[in-house]
Amino acid sequence: MNILVSNDDGINAKGIMELARALSQIANIYVCAPHIQRSACGHGITVGKPINMREVKFPNAKKAWEITGTPADCVKIGLRMLSDQGVKIHKVCSGINHGGNLGTDTLYSGTVSAAIEGCICGLPAIAVSIDDRNPITFEAACELVVNTVKVSTGKINSNTVLNINIPNLPVSQVKGMKITRLGAREYEELFNPKNGDNGELEYWYSRTPVVYENLPEDIDVIAVQDGYASITPLHYDLTSYKLIEEVKSWEIKY
């Protein structure tokens, strides 16, 4: 099996190195990742300017490139380039992200977007994240993503991303694993004003996650908040099918 690995934290992040190391036990690993931190860039792609690629040495990878584009760029161009070189990729894995990608945050996530780009390009994909910007260990995430790749191979189609989130806990303290659905990911948000180097006022975004009570246990945010690992199957079709007939009934005129 050949797996393309990417992320949004940048090619030098600890998480992507741990992901490549873990997956190299069961597959040939190729890495295409941003040359710098690109978190929360969503599914943006680069248009109107060139994308530069540089081949680099990367532990446990057959080949690796750092790319001056978004996570989605990295997957799109990486798959095309590897195909041109005769390398058939079977799955895309994105992460291990330093920070959770739960609920509505999946819409902002470069990590999840890299995985979704794999689906758009016709491959099943997995995204994996640890719910803290400063992970204390990658052991649980590595173990779960390897097991997920093994079990899901041949069972998920090219329209599916398995979105894995792990609480920031030692393996012995993770309570178990739940299959979940997306919930709301809400924050107490602030835009802190500061004077920039040029004297102009700047605003810096900061946020504190809301702690929830009395919500269903099958929501990804709740599962991870309660100490469980979470796997949520995702797809990129955002259609609200239950509203199609209702909207038709409105008879909107043009």
Backbone torsions as a table, in degrees:
resi	resn	phi	psi	omega
1	MET	NA	137.7	175.3
2	ASN	-111.0	126.2	-178.4
3	ILE	-119.8	131.4	171.3
4	LEU	-91.9	126.2	-179.4
5	VAL	-109.8	135.1	176.1
6	SER	-142.9	-177.3	177.0
7	ASN	-166.3	-172.9	171.0
8	ASP	-122.9	-5.9	178.8
9	ASP	-81.9	-7.3	-179.5
10	GLY	102.5	155.0	-171.6
11	ILE	-67.1	-19.9	-179.9
12	ASN	-93.9	4.7	-179.1
13	ALA	-69.5	146.4	178.9
14	LYS	-60.7	-38.3	-175.2
15	GLY	-61.4	-43.0	-178.6
16	ILE	-70.8	-32.1	176.2
17	MET	-66.0	-40.7	178.1
18	GLU	-67.6	-37.8	178.5
19	LEU	-64.1	-46.1	178.6
20	ALA	-61.7	-42.1	179.3
21	ARG	-61.5	-46.6	-177.9
22	ALA	-65.2	-46.1	-176.8
23	LEU	-72.2	-22.3	179.3
24	SER	-65.6	-13.5	176.4
25	GLN	-72.2	-21.3	-174.3
26	ILE	-127.8	-1.1	-175.3
27	ALA	-157.9	165.6	169.0
28	ASN	-84.1	130.2	-172.0
29	ILE	-109.1	132.7	172.3
30	TYR	-123.5	137.9	-174.5
31	VAL	-120.1	129.0	169.9
32	CYS	-134.0	110.5	-173.0
33	ALA	-141.4	157.7	179.1
34	PRO	-61.3	146.6	-179.2
35	HIS	-76.1	-15.8	178.3
36	ILE	-137.6	173.9	176.2
37	GLN	-60.9	127.1	-179.9
38	ARG	-132.3	33.4	-177.0
39	SER	-62.7	150.2	174.4
40	ALA	61.1	26.8	178.4
41	CYS	-90.5	0.3	178.8
42	GLY	62.4	-145.7	-176.7
43	HIS	-101.7	32.4	177.8
44	GLY	-64.9	146.7	171.9
45	ILE	-125.7	161.0	-176.1
46	THR	-89.1	122.3	174.8
47	VAL	-131.9	150.5	176.2
48	GLY	80.5	1.6	174.6
49	LYS	-153.9	158.3	-175.1
50	PRO	-75.4	158.6	171.8
51	ILE	-110.8	126.8	178.8
52	ASN	-99.0	143.3	177.6
53	MET	-126.8	141.9	176.7
54	ARG	-136.6	125.0	177.0
55	GLU	-72.1	135.8	-177.2
56	VAL	-133.6	160.9	172.1
57	LYS	-80.7	137.2	-177.1
58	PHE	-145.1	127.4	-177.4
59	PRO	-57.7	134.1	173.4
60	ASN	70.6	12.5	178.7
61	ALA	-112.6	142.4	173.9
62	LYS	-65.1	-44.2	175.8
63	LYS	-148.8	154.5	179.3
64	ALA	-149.9	146.5	178.1
65	TRP	-136.0	139.8	167.5
66	GLU	-98.9	139.7	-167.6
67	ILE	-130.8	136.2	-178.6
68	THR	-86.9	51.0	179.7
69	GLY	-139.4	-170.4	179.5
70	THR	-81.1	169.1	174.5
71	PRO	-56.6	-40.7	177.7
72	ALA	-63.7	-40.4	174.6
73	ASP	-56.2	-45.0	-175.4
74	CYS	-59.5	-42.3	-180.0
75	VAL	-71.8	-45.0	-177.6
76	LYS	-60.8	-51.5	-177.1
77	ILE	-74.7	-32.8	178.7
78	GLY	-64.1	-44.5	178.8
79	LEU	-63.8	-41.0	-179.8
80	ARG	-65.1	-45.2	-177.7
81	MET	-65.7	-43.9	-180.0
82	LEU	-65.6	-38.0	175.9
83	SER	-61.1	-41.9	178.4
84	ASP	-63.4	-25.9	178.9
85	GLN	-90.9	4.6	177.8
86	GLY	84.7	14.4	179.5
87	VAL	-99.4	118.2	178.3
88	LYS	-92.5	114.7	177.8
89	ILE	-87.3	137.3	-177.4
90	HIS	-103.3	-22.3	-176.1
91	LYS	-158.0	149.7	174.5
92	VAL	-110.8	132.8	175.1
93	CYS	-125.7	131.4	-175.8
94	SER	-121.1	134.2	-179.7
95	GLY	133.0	-153.5	-12.3
96	ILE	-72.9	121.6	-174.4
97	ASN	-75.7	139.8	173.5
98	HIS	-84.8	87.5	-175.6
99	GLY	130.4	144.5	-177.7
100	GLY	-70.5	155.0	172.7
101	ASN	-130.6	80.4	-171.5
102	LEU	-118.4	151.4	172.0
103	GLY	54.4	-137.1	-177.3
104	THR	-67.2	-14.2	175.7
105	ASP	-64.8	-19.1	178.9
106	THR	-61.8	-23.5	179.0
107	LEU	-72.6	-25.6	178.3
108	TYR	-91.1	-20.0	-164.6
109	SER	-71.8	124.2	170.5
110	GLY	-69.8	-32.0	178.4
111	THR	-62.1	-51.6	179.4
112	VAL	-66.3	-37.2	-179.8
113	SER	-63.5	-37.2	176.2
114	ALA	-60.9	-41.9	178.1
115	ALA	-66.6	-43.1	179.3
116	ILE	-63.3	-35.1	176.6
117	GLU	-61.9	-35.2	173.9
118	GLY	-57.8	-44.5	177.8
119	CYS	-63.0	-44.2	179.2
120	ILE	-58.7	-33.2	178.6
121	CYS	-85.6	3.3	172.2
122	GLY	98.5	19.1	-177.9
123	LEU	-126.2	144.9	171.1
124	PRO	-66.8	154.4	-172.8
125	ALA	-148.6	158.9	178.6
126	ILE	-133.7	135.7	171.0
127	ALA	-116.0	140.1	-178.5
128	VAL	-137.6	135.1	-174.9
129	SER	-142.5	149.6	171.8
130	ILE	-106.7	133.1	-169.7
131	ASP	-79.8	56.8	175.1
132	ASP	-171.0	141.7	179.4
133	ARG	-69.5	-17.5	180.0
134	ASN	-126.1	77.6	-176.9
135	PRO	-60.5	137.4	178.2
136	ILE	-83.9	-23.3	178.3
137	THR	-160.4	150.6	175.6
138	PHE	-105.8	3.7	-171.4
139	GLU	-61.5	-48.7	-178.3
140	ALA	-64.6	-41.7	179.8
141	ALA	-62.7	-43.4	180.0
142	CYS	-63.8	-44.4	-179.4
143	GLU	-62.6	-43.6	-177.3
144	LEU	-69.9	-40.0	-178.0
145	VAL	-69.2	-36.8	176.6
146	VAL	-63.6	-46.4	178.4
147	ASN	-62.2	-38.3	-179.7
148	THR	-66.3	-42.6	177.0
149	VAL	-59.9	-46.1	-179.2
150	LYS	-59.9	-49.6	-173.4
151	VAL	-73.5	-35.1	-172.8
152	SER	-84.9	-16.5	-177.6
153	THR	-58.9	124.5	-177.5
154	GLY	84.0	-3.3	-176.8
155	LYS	-114.5	-16.6	174.7
156	ILE	-114.3	144.6	-177.5
157	ASN	-93.9	-176.9	-174.0
158	SER	-76.5	1.3	175.9
159	ASN	-97.5	4.3	-169.1
160	THR	-118.6	133.3	167.6
161	VAL	-112.1	130.4	170.3
162	LEU	-95.0	112.9	-175.9
163	ASN	-97.2	106.8	-176.5
164	ILE	-98.5	133.1	172.5
165	ASN	-131.3	137.5	-176.2
166	ILE	-122.7	134.5	172.7
167	PRO	-66.0	153.6	-178.5
168	ASN	-80.9	74.0	-175.4
169	LEU	-137.3	155.1	170.1
170	PRO	-60.9	156.1	-178.5
171	VAL	-52.5	-42.1	-176.0
172	SER	-65.7	-18.0	-177.3
173	GLN	-102.1	-8.5	174.6
174	VAL	-72.0	124.7	-169.7
175	LYS	-73.8	-20.3	-176.2
176	GLY	151.9	-160.5	-176.9
177	MET	-133.7	141.1	178.0
178	LYS	-127.6	141.5	170.6
179	ILE	-87.2	126.0	-166.2
180	THR	-131.0	175.5	170.8
181	ARG	-118.8	162.5	179.4
182	LEU	-68.5	141.9	172.9
183	GLY	-119.0	-168.1	173.5
184	ALA	-86.9	138.3	174.7
185	ARG	-115.5	102.8	-174.6
186	GLU	-109.3	154.4	-177.3
187	TYR	-138.0	153.3	161.9
188	GLU	-84.8	108.4	-168.1
189	GLU	-106.1	144.8	177.4
190	LEU	-137.5	146.3	167.9
191	PHE	-116.4	100.2	-173.9
192	ASN	-83.7	122.3	179.2
193	PRO	-79.0	137.3	176.2
194	LYS	-142.4	153.1	174.9
195	ASN	-83.9	125.2	179.3
196	GLY	-78.5	175.6	-178.2
197	ASP	-61.5	-28.1	-179.6
198	ASN	-90.8	6.2	178.2
199	GLY	88.6	-8.5	179.8
200	GLU	-83.3	150.3	-179.1
201	LEU	-74.1	131.0	177.0
202	GLU	-117.3	156.7	177.0
203	TYR	-121.3	128.3	-179.0
204	TRP	-112.4	126.4	-176.3
205	TYR	-81.9	134.4	173.4
206	SER	-141.3	156.2	-175.4
207	ARG	-154.3	150.2	175.1
208	THR	-124.9	122.9	-177.1
209	PRO	-62.6	140.7	173.2
210	VAL	-73.2	135.5	175.0
211	VAL	-93.8	125.2	-173.1
212	TYR	-97.4	153.2	173.4
213	GLU	-134.4	147.9	172.4
214	ASN	59.7	40.5	173.2
215	LEU	-113.6	157.6	-177.2
216	PRO	-57.4	143.7	-176.3
217	GLU	-74.3	-13.3	-178.1
218	ASP	-90.2	12.7	174.4
219	ILE	-90.8	135.4	-174.7
220	ASP	-58.3	-42.3	-179.1
221	VAL	-60.1	-42.4	-178.4
222	ILE	-69.6	-43.3	-179.1
223	ALA	-57.1	-48.6	-178.1
224	VAL	-70.4	-39.3	176.5
225	GLN	-57.3	-34.6	-178.2
226	ASP	-88.8	6.3	173.7
227	GLY	97.0	11.8	178.8
228	TYR	-103.8	150.4	166.5
229	ALA	-75.2	152.1	-175.2
230	SER	-130.6	137.2	170.6
231	ILE	-125.6	121.6	179.8
232	THR	-119.5	118.9	174.6
233	PRO	-72.1	130.5	-178.8
234	LEU	-124.0	156.4	166.6
235	HIS	-142.9	166.5	-172.5
236	TYR	-92.2	2.2	177.5
237	ASP	-79.8	107.3	-176.9
238	LEU	-92.8	8.4	-178.0
239	THR	-60.3	133.8	171.4
240	SER	-90.9	88.6	-172.3
241	TYR	-62.8	-34.2	-177.2
242	LYS	-67.8	-16.2	-179.5
243	LEU	-98.0	-6.5	-175.6
244	ILE	-57.8	-50.7	-178.2
245	GLU	-65.8	-37.7	178.7
246	GLU	-63.6	-44.8	179.4
247	VAL	-63.6	-37.1	174.7
248	LYS	-57.6	-39.2	-177.2
249	SER	-67.2	-16.9	179.1
250	TRP	-72.5	-19.4	178.8
251	GLU	52.3	51.9	178.8
252	ILE	-63.8	129.8	-175.8
253	LYS	-97.8	149.4	173.0
254	TYR	-129.1	NA	NA
